[in-house]
């Protein structure tokens, strides 16, 4: 039993997996936090394009 506990304490693969999981969680959090501003900017750009296309289609 003591050798099993010693091996578990010495095993670093679990710690590495947890670190990668934390990094992925922080990246996902950053992406989710920036999505509303990106969405608003895209809506503005496509709204302007739509307005200009409507003007061009009507001949004004």
CHARMM internal coordinates of N, CA and C (Angstrom, degrees):
IC EDIT
DIST 1 N 1 CA 1.4463
DIST 1 CA 1 C 1.5269
ANGL 1 N 1 CA 1 C 110.57
DIST 1 C 2 N 1.3265
ANGL 1 CA 1 C 2 N 115.12
DIHE 1 N 1 CA 1 C 2 N -38.64
DIST 2 N 2 CA 1.4647
ANGL 1 C 2 N 2 CA 119.62
DIHE 1 CA 1 C 2 N 2 CA -179.40
DIST 2 CA 2 C 1.5245
ANGL 2 N 2 CA 2 C 110.84
DIHE 1 C 2 N 2 CA 2 C -64.47
DIST 2 C 3 N 1.3277
ANGL 2 CA 2 C 3 N 117.30
DIHE 2 N 2 CA 2 C 3 N -38.06
DIST 3 N 3 CA 1.4700
ANGL 2 C 3 N 3 CA 119.27
DIHE 2 CA 2 C 3 N 3 CA 178.78
DIST 3 CA 3 C 1.5180
ANGL 3 N 3 CA 3 C 111.03
DIHE 2 C 3 N 3 CA 3 C -67.56
DIST 3 C 4 N 1.3083
ANGL 3 CA 3 C 4 N 117.52
DIHE 3 N 3 CA 3 C 4 N -34.65
DIST 4 N 4 CA 1.4671
ANGL 3 C 4 N 4 CA 120.98
DIHE 3 CA 3 C 4 N 4 CA 177.64
DIST 4 CA 4 C 1.5236
ANGL 4 N 4 CA 4 C 110.69
DIHE 3 C 4 N 4 CA 4 C -64.10
DIST 4 C 5 N 1.3246
ANGL 4 CA 4 C 5 N 116.49
DIHE 4 N 4 CA 4 C 5 N -45.97
DIST 5 N 5 CA 1.4661
ANGL 4 C 5 N 5 CA 120.15
DIHE 4 CA 4 C 5 N 5 CA 178.02
DIST 5 CA 5 C 1.5230
ANGL 5 N 5 CA 5 C 111.25
DIHE 4 C 5 N 5 CA 5 C -64.16
DIST 5 C 6 N 1.3087
ANGL 5 CA 5 C 6 N 117.55
DIHE 5 N 5 CA 5 C 6 N -38.70
DIST 6 N 6 CA 1.4611
ANGL 5 C 6 N 6 CA 121.02
DIHE 5 CA 5 C 6 N 6 CA 178.38
DIST 6 CA 6 C 1.5230
ANGL 6 N 6 CA 6 C 110.52
DIHE 5 C 6 N 6 CA 6 C -63.92
DIST 6 C 7 N 1.3268
ANGL 6 CA 6 C 7 N 116.45
DIHE 6 N 6 CA 6 C 7 N -41.28
DIST 7 N 7 CA 1.4739
ANGL 6 C 7 N 7 CA 119.77
DIHE 6 CA 6 C 7 N 7 CA 178.29
DIST 7 CA 7 C 1.5171
ANGL 7 N 7 CA 7 C 111.14
DIHE 6 C 7 N 7 CA 7 C -66.23
DIST 7 C 8 N 1.3266
ANGL 7 CA 7 C 8 N 117.66
DIHE 7 N 7 CA 7 C 8 N -39.43
DIST 8 N 8 CA 1.4599
ANGL 7 C 8 N 8 CA 120.48
DIHE 7 CA 7 C 8 N 8 CA 179.54
DIST 8 CA 8 C 1.5282
ANGL 8 N 8 CA 8 C 111.63
DIHE 7 C 8 N 8 CA 8 C -65.57
DIST 8 C 9 N 1.3067
ANGL 8 CA 8 C 9 N 117.64
DIHE 8 N 8 CA 8 C 9 N -38.86
DIST 9 N 9 CA 1.4587
ANGL 8 C 9 N 9 CA 121.46
DIHE 8 CA 8 C 9 N 9 CA 179.37
DIST 9 CA 9 C 1.5285
ANGL 9 N 9 CA 9 C 110.06
DIHE 8 C 9 N 9 CA 9 C -68.97
DIST 9 C 10 N 1.3334
ANGL 9 CA 9 C 10 N 117.40
DIHE 9 N 9 CA 9 C 10 N -36.49
DIST 10 N 10 CA 1.4639
ANGL 9 C 10 N 10 CA 121.55
DIHE 9 CA 9 C 10 N 10 CA -177.87
DIST 10 CA 10 C 1.5256
ANGL 10 N 10 CA 10 C 112.34
DIHE 9 C 10 N 10 CA 10 C -78.97
DIST 10 C 11 N 1.3248
ANGL 10 CA 10 C 11 N 118.50
DIHE 10 N 10 CA 10 C 11 N -19.19
DIST 11 N 11 CA 1.4695
ANGL 10 C 11 N 11 CA 122.22
DIHE 10 CA 10 C 11 N 11 CA -177.77
DIST 11 CA 11 C 1.5208
ANGL 11 N 11 CA 11 C 109.65
DIHE 10 C 11 N 11 CA 11 C -72.46
DIST 11 C 12 N 1.3254
ANGL 11 CA 11 C 12 N 117.59
DIHE 11 N 11 CA 11 C 12 N 120.94
DIST 12 N 12 CA 1.4642
ANGL 11 C 12 N 12 CA 122.62
DIHE 11 CA 11 C 12 N 12 CA -177.97
DIST 12 CA 12 C 1.5216
ANGL 12 N 12 CA 12 C 112.94
DIHE 11 C 12 N 12 CA 12 C -102.82
DIST 12 C 13 N 1.3335
ANGL 12 CA 12 C 13 N 118.78
DIHE 12 N 12 CA 12 C 13 N -3.88
DIST 13 N 13 CA 1.4683
ANGL 12 C 13 N 13 CA 120.42
DIHE 12 CA 12 C 13 N 13 CA -177.78
DIST 13 CA 13 C 1.5191
ANGL 13 N 13 CA 13 C 111.87
DIHE 12 C 13 N 13 CA 13 C -65.40
DIST 13 C 14 N 1.3109
ANGL 13 CA 13 C 14 N 118.02
DIHE 13 N 13 CA 13 C 14 N -36.62
DIST 14 N 14 CA 1.4592
ANGL 13 C 14 N 14 CA 120.90
DIHE 13 CA 13 C 14 N 14 CA 178.68
DIST 14 CA 14 C 1.5122
ANGL 14 N 14 CA 14 C 111.55
DIHE 13 C 14 N 14 CA 14 C -64.88
DIST 14 C 15 N 1.3376
ANGL 14 CA 14 C 15 N 116.33
DIHE 14 N 14 CA 14 C 15 N -39.56
DIST 15 N 15 CA 1.4634
ANGL 14 C 15 N 15 CA 120.47
DIHE 14 CA 14 C 15 N 15 CA 178.60
DIST 15 CA 15 C 1.5207
ANGL 15 N 15 CA 15 C 110.41
DIHE 14 C 15 N 15 CA 15 C -64.81
DIST 15 C 16 N 1.3250
ANGL 15 CA 15 C 16 N 116.94
DIHE 15 N 15 CA 15 C 16 N -40.04
DIST 16 N 16 CA 1.4584
ANGL 15 C 16 N 16 CA 120.50
DIHE 15 CA 15 C 16 N 16 CA 179.16
DIST 16 CA 16 C 1.5263
ANGL 16 N 16 CA 16 C 110.74
DIHE 15 C 16 N 16 CA 16 C -64.35
DIST 16 C 17 N 1.3205
ANGL 16 CA 16 C 17 N 117.07
DIHE 16 N 16 CA 16 C 17 N -41.63
DIST 17 N 17 CA 1.4607
ANGL 16 C 17 N 17 CA 120.71
DIHE 16 CA 16 C 17 N 17 CA 179.24
DIST 17 CA 17 C 1.5276
ANGL 17 N 17 CA 17 C 110.55
DIHE 16 C 17 N 17 CA 17 C -63.31
DIST 17 C 18 N 1.3250
ANGL 17 CA 17 C 18 N 116.54
DIHE 17 N 17 CA 17 C 18 N -40.52
DIST 18 N 18 CA 1.4627
ANGL 17 C 18 N 18 CA 119.97
DIHE 17 CA 17 C 18 N 18 CA 178.68
DIST 18 CA 18 C 1.5239
ANGL 18 N 18 CA 18 C 110.17
DIHE 17 C 18 N 18 CA 18 C -65.00
DIST 18 C 19 N 1.3310
ANGL 18 CA 18 C 19 N 117.23
DIHE 18 N 18 CA 18 C 19 N -40.72
DIST 19 N 19 CA 1.4728
ANGL 18 C 19 N 19 CA 120.22
DIHE 18 CA 18 C 19 N 19 CA 178.91
DIST 19 CA 19 C 1.5240
ANGL 19 N 19 CA 19 C 110.92
DIHE 18 C 19 N 19 CA 19 C -62.76
DIST 19 C 20 N 1.3213
ANGL 19 CA 19 C 20 N 116.92
DIHE 19 N 19 CA 19 C 20 N -44.04
DIST 20 N 20 CA 1.4677
ANGL 19 C 20 N 20 CA 119.55
DIHE 19 CA 19 C 20 N 20 CA 178.00
DIST 20 CA 20 C 1.5266
ANGL 20 N 20 CA 20 C 110.72
DIHE 19 C 20 N 20 CA 20 C -64.00
DIST 20 C 21 N 1.3100
ANGL 20 CA 20 C 21 N 116.95
DIHE 20 N 20 CA 20 C 21 N -37.21
DIST 21 N 21 CA 1.4583
ANGL 20 C 21 N 21 CA 120.03
DIHE 20 CA 20 C 21 N 21 CA 177.24
DIST 21 CA 21 C 1.5196
ANGL 21 N 21 CA 21 C 111.97
DIHE 20 C 21 N 21 CA 21 C -63.84
DIST 21 C 22 N 1.3304
ANGL 21 CA 21 C 22 N 116.66
DIHE 21 N 21 CA 21 C 22 N -40.62
DIST 22 N 22 CA 1.4693
ANGL 21 C 22 N 22 CA 120.34
DIHE 21 CA 21 C 22 N 22 CA 177.84
DIST 22 CA 22 C 1.5210
ANGL 22 N 22 CA 22 C 111.27
DIHE 21 C 22 N 22 CA 22 C -65.95
DIST 22 C 23 N 1.3251
ANGL 22 CA 22 C 23 N 117.23
DIHE 22 N 22 CA 22 C 23 N -40.83
DIST 23 N 23 CA 1.4703
ANGL 22 C 23 N 23 CA 120.64
DIHE 22 CA 22 C 23 N 23 CA 177.77
DIST 23 CA 23 C 1.5230
ANGL 23 N 23 CA 23 C 109.73
DIHE 22 C 23 N 23 CA 23 C -61.67
DIST 23 C 24 N 1.3300
ANGL 23 CA 23 C 24 N 117.12
DIHE 23 N 23 CA 23 C 24 N -45.36
DIST 24 N 24 CA 1.4658
ANGL 23 C 24 N 24 CA 120.73
DIHE 23 CA 23 C 24 N 24 CA 179.44
DIST 24 CA 24 C 1.5239
ANGL 24 N 24 CA 24 C 110.70
DIHE 23 C 24 N 24 CA 24 C -62.43
DIST 24 C 25 N 1.3171
ANGL 24 CA 24 C 25 N 117.60
DIHE 24 N 24 CA 24 C 25 N -38.11
DIST 25 N 25 CA 1.4628
ANGL 24 C 25 N 25 CA 120.59
DIHE 24 CA 24 C 25 N 25 CA 179.22
DIST 25 CA 25 C 1.5278
ANGL 25 N 25 CA 25 C 111.14
DIHE 24 C 25 N 25 CA 25 C -66.09
DIST 25 C 26 N 1.3373
ANGL 25 CA 25 C 26 N 117.28
DIHE 25 N 25 CA 25 C 26 N -41.17
DIST 26 N 26 CA 1.4628
ANGL 25 C 26 N 26 CA 120.19
DIHE 25 CA 25 C 26 N 26 CA 178.82
DIST 26 CA 26 C 1.5266
ANGL 26 N 26 CA 26 C 111.69
DIHE 25 C 26 N 26 CA 26 C -67.31
DIST 26 C 27 N 1.3276
ANGL 26 CA 26 C 27 N 117.28
DIHE 26 N 26 CA 26 C 27 N -37.88
DIST 27 N 27 CA 1.4682
ANGL 26 C 27 N 27 CA 120.40
DIHE 26 CA 26 C 27 N 27 CA 177.15
DIST 27 CA 27 C 1.5217
ANGL 27 N 27 CA 27 C 110.00
DIHE 26 C 27 N 27 CA 27 C -65.02
DIST 27 C 28 N 1.3252
ANGL 27 CA 27 C 28 N 116.98
DIHE 27 N 27 CA 27 C 28 N -43.06
DIST 28 N 28 CA 1.4630
ANGL 27 C 28 N 28 CA 120.51
DIHE 27 CA 27 C 28 N 28 CA 178.53
DIST 28 CA 28 C 1.5245
ANGL 28 N 28 CA 28 C 111.07
DIHE 27 C 28 N 28 CA 28 C -63.30
DIST 28 C 29 N 1.3202
ANGL 28 CA 28 C 29 N 116.63
DIHE 28 N 28 CA 28 C 29 N -39.26
DIST 29 N 29 CA 1.4630
ANGL 28 C 29 N 29 CA 120.79
DIHE 28 CA 28 C 29 N 29 CA 177.97
DIST 29 CA 29 C 1.5280
ANGL 29 N 29 CA 29 C 111.15
DIHE 28 C 29 N 29 CA 29 C -63.91
DIST 29 C 30 N 1.3267
ANGL 29 CA 29 C 30 N 117.12
DIHE 29 N 29 CA 29 C 30 N -40.50
DIST 30 N 30 CA 1.4571
ANGL 29 C 30 N 30 CA 120.68
DIHE 29 CA 29 C 30 N 30 CA 178.55
DIST 30 CA 30 C 1.5313
ANGL 30 N 30 CA 30 C 110.87
DIHE 29 C 30 N 30 CA 30 C -65.42
DIST 30 C 31 N 1.3159
ANGL 30 CA 30 C 31 N 116.65
DIHE 30 N 30 CA 30 C 31 N -39.93
DIST 31 N 31 CA 1.4734
ANGL 30 C 31 N 31 CA 120.41
DIHE 30 CA 30 C 31 N 31 CA 178.98
DIST 31 CA 31 C 1.5251
ANGL 31 N 31 CA 31 C 110.07
DIHE 30 C 31 N 31 CA 31 C -64.82
DIST 31 C 32 N 1.3155
ANGL 31 CA 31 C 32 N 117.12
DIHE 31 N 31 CA 31 C 32 N -45.37
DIST 32 N 32 CA 1.4657
ANGL 31 C 32 N 32 CA 120.79
DIHE 31 CA 31 C 32 N 32 CA -179.78
DIST 32 CA 32 C 1.5295
ANGL 32 N 32 CA 32 C 110.67
DIHE 31 C 32 N 32 CA 32 C -63.99
DIST 32 C 33 N 1.3180
ANGL 32 CA 32 C 33 N 117.24
DIHE 32 N 32 CA 32 C 33 N -35.50
DIST 33 N 33 CA 1.4593
ANGL 32 C 33 N 33 CA 120.23
DIHE 32 CA 32 C 33 N 33 CA -179.11
DIST 33 CA 33 C 1.5270
ANGL 33 N 33 CA 33 C 112.03
DIHE 32 C 33 N 33 CA 33 C -70.04
DIST 33 C 34 N 1.3316
ANGL 33 CA 33 C 34 N 118.22
DIHE 33 N 33 CA 33 C 34 N -29.48
DIST 34 N 34 CA 1.4638
ANGL 33 C 34 N 34 CA 120.47
DIHE 33 CA 33 C 34 N 34 CA -178.17
DIST 34 CA 34 C 1.5260
ANGL 34 N 34 CA 34 C 113.39
DIHE 33 C 34 N 34 CA 34 C -92.69
DIST 34 C 35 N 1.3110
ANGL 34 CA 34 C 35 N 118.68
DIHE 34 N 34 CA 34 C 35 N -12.08
DIST 35 N 35 CA 1.4644
ANGL 34 C 35 N 35 CA 120.65
DIHE 34 CA 34 C 35 N 35 CA -177.38
DIST 35 CA 35 C 1.5279
ANGL 35 N 35 CA 35 C 114.43
DIHE 34 C 35 N 35 CA 35 C -59.68
DIST 35 C 36 N 1.3197
ANGL 35 CA 35 C 36 N 120.61
DIHE 35 N 35 CA 35 C 36 N -41.69
DIST 36 N 36 CA 1.4743
ANGL 35 C 36 N 36 CA 118.35
DIHE 35 CA 35 C 36 N 36 CA -179.57
DIST 36 CA 36 C 1.5302
ANGL 36 N 36 CA 36 C 113.31
DIHE 35 C 36 N 36 CA 36 C -60.61
DIST 36 C 37 N 1.3144
ANGL 36 CA 36 C 37 N 118.32
DIHE 36 N 36 CA 36 C 37 N -40.31
DIST 37 N 37 CA 1.4671
ANGL 36 C 37 N 37 CA 119.56
DIHE 36 CA 36 C 37 N 37 CA -179.93
DIST 37 CA 37 C 1.5214
ANGL 37 N 37 CA 37 C 110.87
DIHE 36 C 37 N 37 CA 37 C -69.95
DIST 37 C 38 N 1.3139
ANGL 37 CA 37 C 38 N 117.24
DIHE 37 N 37 CA 37 C 38 N -37.09
DIST 38 N 38 CA 1.4715
ANGL 37 C 38 N 38 CA 120.19
DIHE 37 CA 37 C 38 N 38 CA 177.16
DIST 38 CA 38 C 1.5261
ANGL 38 N 38 CA 38 C 109.80
DIHE 37 C 38 N 38 CA 38 C -64.55
DIST 38 C 39 N 1.3284
ANGL 38 CA 38 C 39 N 116.38
DIHE 38 N 38 CA 38 C 39 N -42.41
DIST 39 N 39 CA 1.4697
ANGL 38 C 39 N 39 CA 120.70
DIHE 38 CA 38 C 39 N 39 CA -179.94
DIST 39 CA 39 C 1.5245
ANGL 39 N 39 CA 39 C 110.59
DIHE 38 C 39 N 39 CA 39 C -62.33
DIST 39 C 40 N 1.3361
ANGL 39 CA 39 C 40 N 117.02
DIHE 39 N 39 CA 39 C 40 N -43.38
DIST 40 N 40 CA 1.4581
ANGL 39 C 40 N 40 CA 119.98
DIHE 39 CA 39 C 40 N 40 CA 179.71
DIST 40 CA 40 C 1.5227
ANGL 40 N 40 CA 40 C 111.39
DIHE 39 C 40 N 40 CA 40 C -64.19
DIST 40 C 41 N 1.3209
ANGL 40 CA 40 C 41 N 117.49
DIHE 40 N 40 CA 40 C 41 N -41.58
DIST 41 N 41 CA 1.4628
ANGL 40 C 41 N 41 CA 120.67
DIHE 40 CA 40 C 41 N 41 CA 178.48
DIST 41 CA 41 C 1.5233
ANGL 41 N 41 CA 41 C 111.40
DIHE 40 C 41 N 41 CA 41 C -63.80
DIST 41 C 42 N 1.3280
ANGL 41 CA 41 C 42 N 116.94
DIHE 41 N 41 CA 41 C 42 N -42.41
DIST 42 N 42 CA 1.4640
ANGL 41 C 42 N 42 CA 120.03
DIHE 41 CA 41 C 42 N 42 CA 178.98
DIST 42 CA 42 C 1.5223
ANGL 42 N 42 CA 42 C 111.45
DIHE 41 C 42 N 42 CA 42 C -66.04
DIST 42 C 43 N 1.3193
ANGL 42 CA 42 C 43 N 117.24
DIHE 42 N 42 CA 42 C 43 N -39.75
DIST 43 N 43 CA 1.4645
ANGL 42 C 43 N 43 CA 119.83
DIHE 42 CA 42 C 43 N 43 CA 177.39
DIST 43 CA 43 C 1.5187
ANGL 43 N 43 CA 43 C 110.76
DIHE 42 C 43 N 43 CA 43 C -61.60
DIST 43 C 44 N 1.3134
ANGL 43 CA 43 C 44 N 117.77
DIHE 43 N 43 CA 43 C 44 N -39.22
DIST 44 N 44 CA 1.4544
ANGL 43 C 44 N 44 CA 121.80
DIHE 43 CA 43 C 44 N 44 CA 179.00
DIST 44 CA 44 C 1.5264
ANGL 44 N 44 CA 44 C 111.26
DIHE 43 C 44 N 44 CA 44 C -65.18
DIST 44 C 45 N 1.3268
ANGL 44 CA 44 C 45 N 116.14
DIHE 44 N 44 CA 44 C 45 N -46.52
DIST 45 N 45 CA 1.4678
ANGL 44 C 45 N 45 CA 120.12
DIHE 44 CA 44 C 45 N 45 CA -179.09
DIST 45 CA 45 C 1.5175
ANGL 45 N 45 CA 45 C 110.67
DIHE 44 C 45 N 45 CA 45 C -63.59
DIST 45 C 46 N 1.3261
ANGL 45 CA 45 C 46 N 117.53
DIHE 45 N 45 CA 45 C 46 N -48.14
DIST 46 N 46 CA 1.4655
ANGL 45 C 46 N 46 CA 119.65
DIHE 45 CA 45 C 46 N 46 CA -178.49
DIST 46 CA 46 C 1.5238
ANGL 46 N 46 CA 46 C 111.63
DIHE 45 C 46 N 46 CA 46 C -69.11
DIST 46 C 47 N 1.3238
ANGL 46 CA 46 C 47 N 118.04
DIHE 46 N 46 CA 46 C 47 N -28.66
DIST 47 N 47 CA 1.4581
ANGL 46 C 47 N 47 CA 120.44
DIHE 46 CA 46 C 47 N 47 CA 174.61
DIST 47 CA 47 C 1.5218
ANGL 47 N 47 CA 47 C 111.20
DIHE 46 C 47 N 47 CA 47 C -65.02
DIST 47 C 48 N 1.3392
ANGL 47 CA 47 C 48 N 116.47
DIHE 47 N 47 CA 47 C 48 N -41.53
DIST 48 N 48 CA 1.4720
ANGL 47 C 48 N 48 CA 120.40
DIHE 47 CA 47 C 48 N 48 CA 177.84
DIST 48 CA 48 C 1.5255
ANGL 48 N 48 CA 48 C 110.98
DIHE 47 C 48 N 48 CA 48 C -66.25
DIST 48 C 49 N 1.3250
ANGL 48 CA 48 C 49 N 116.66
DIHE 48 N 48 CA 48 C 49 N -40.52
DIST 49 N 49 CA 1.4696
ANGL 48 C 49 N 49 CA 120.36
DIHE 48 CA 48 C 49 N 49 CA 177.97
DIST 49 CA 49 C 1.5178
ANGL 49 N 49 CA 49 C 109.75
DIHE 48 C 49 N 49 CA 49 C -63.23
DIST 49 C 50 N 1.3083
ANGL 49 CA 49 C 50 N 117.50
DIHE 49 N 49 CA 49 C 50 N -43.18
DIST 50 N 50 CA 1.4621
ANGL 49 C 50 N 50 CA 121.46
DIHE 49 CA 49 C 50 N 50 CA 179.19
DIST 50 CA 50 C 1.5234
ANGL 50 N 50 CA 50 C 111.09
DIHE 49 C 50 N 50 CA 50 C -61.43
DIST 50 C 51 N 1.3418
ANGL 50 CA 50 C 51 N 117.13
DIHE 50 N 50 CA 50 C 51 N -41.86
DIST 51 N 51 CA 1.4620
ANGL 50 C 51 N 51 CA 121.36
DIHE 50 CA 50 C 51 N 51 CA 179.12
DIST 51 CA 51 C 1.5209
ANGL 51 N 51 CA 51 C 110.67
DIHE 50 C 51 N 51 CA 51 C -62.74
DIST 51 C 52 N 1.3167
ANGL 51 CA 51 C 52 N 116.63
DIHE 51 N 51 CA 51 C 52 N -45.05
DIST 52 N 52 CA 1.4693
ANGL 51 C 52 N 52 CA 120.21
DIHE 51 CA 51 C 52 N 52 CA -179.20
DIST 52 CA 52 C 1.5231
ANGL 52 N 52 CA 52 C 111.49
DIHE 51 C 52 N 52 CA 52 C -67.25
DIST 52 C 53 N 1.3256
ANGL 52 CA 52 C 53 N 117.23
DIHE 52 N 52 CA 52 C 53 N -37.70
DIST 53 N 53 CA 1.4572
ANGL 52 C 53 N 53 CA 119.38
DIHE 52 CA 52 C 53 N 53 CA 177.63
DIST 53 CA 53 C 1.5306
ANGL 53 N 53 CA 53 C 111.31
DIHE 52 C 53 N 53 CA 53 C -67.13
DIST 53 C 54 N 1.3179
ANGL 53 CA 53 C 54 N 116.75
DIHE 53 N 53 CA 53 C 54 N -37.47
DIST 54 N 54 CA 1.4616
ANGL 53 C 54 N 54 CA 120.28
DIHE 53 CA 53 C 54 N 54 CA 178.07
DIST 54 CA 54 C 1.5380
ANGL 54 N 54 CA 54 C 110.16
DIHE 53 C 54 N 54 CA 54 C -65.74
DIST 54 C 55 N 1.3455
ANGL 54 CA 54 C 55 N 116.47
DIHE 54 N 54 CA 54 C 55 N -39.26
DIST 55 N 55 CA 1.4662
ANGL 54 C 55 N 55 CA 119.54
DIHE 54 CA 54 C 55 N 55 CA 177.38
DIST 55 CA 55 C 1.5205
ANGL 55 N 55 CA 55 C 110.92
DIHE 54 C 55 N 55 CA 55 C -63.83
DIST 55 C 56 N 1.3369
ANGL 55 CA 55 C 56 N 115.97
DIHE 55 N 55 CA 55 C 56 N -41.99
DIST 56 N 56 CA 1.4676
ANGL 55 C 56 N 56 CA 120.41
DIHE 55 CA 55 C 56 N 56 CA 179.24
DIST 56 CA 56 C 1.5100
ANGL 56 N 56 CA 56 C 112.53
DIHE 55 C 56 N 56 CA 56 C -65.92
DIST 56 C 57 N 1.3063
ANGL 56 CA 56 C 57 N 117.24
DIHE 56 N 56 CA 56 C 57 N -37.14
DIST 57 N 57 CA 1.4699
ANGL 56 C 57 N 57 CA 121.40
DIHE 56 CA 56 C 57 N 57 CA -179.03
DIST 57 CA 57 C 1.5289
ANGL 57 N 57 CA 57 C 110.59
DIHE 56 C 57 N 57 CA 57 C -71.56
DIST 57 C 58 N 1.3288
ANGL 57 CA 57 C 58 N 117.84
DIHE 57 N 57 CA 57 C 58 N -30.39
DIST 58 N 58 CA 1.4593
ANGL 57 C 58 N 58 CA 119.80
DIHE 57 CA 57 C 58 N 58 CA -178.47
DIST 58 CA 58 C 1.5331
ANGL 58 N 58 CA 58 C 111.42
DIHE 57 C 58 N 58 CA 58 C -86.01
DIST 58 C 59 N 1.3057
ANGL 58 CA 58 C 59 N 117.91
DIHE 58 N 58 CA 58 C 59 N -9.36
DIST 59 N 59 CA 1.4734
ANGL 58 C 59 N 59 CA 120.57
DIHE 58 CA 58 C 59 N 59 CA 178.03
DIST 59 CA 59 C 1.4966
ANGL 59 N 59 CA 59 C 114.62
DIHE 58 C 59 N 59 CA 59 C 84.96
DIST 59 C 60 N 1.2957
ANGL 59 CA 59 C 60 N 120.71
DIHE 59 N 59 CA 59 C 60 N 13.68
DIST 60 N 60 CA 1.4730
ANGL 59 C 60 N 60 CA 122.69
DIHE 59 CA 59 C 60 N 60 CA -178.86
DIST 60 CA 60 C 1.4944
ANGL 60 N 60 CA 60 C 110.99
DIHE 59 C 60 N 60 CA 60 C -86.81
END
COOR INIT
IC SEED 1 N 1 CA 1 C
IC BUILD
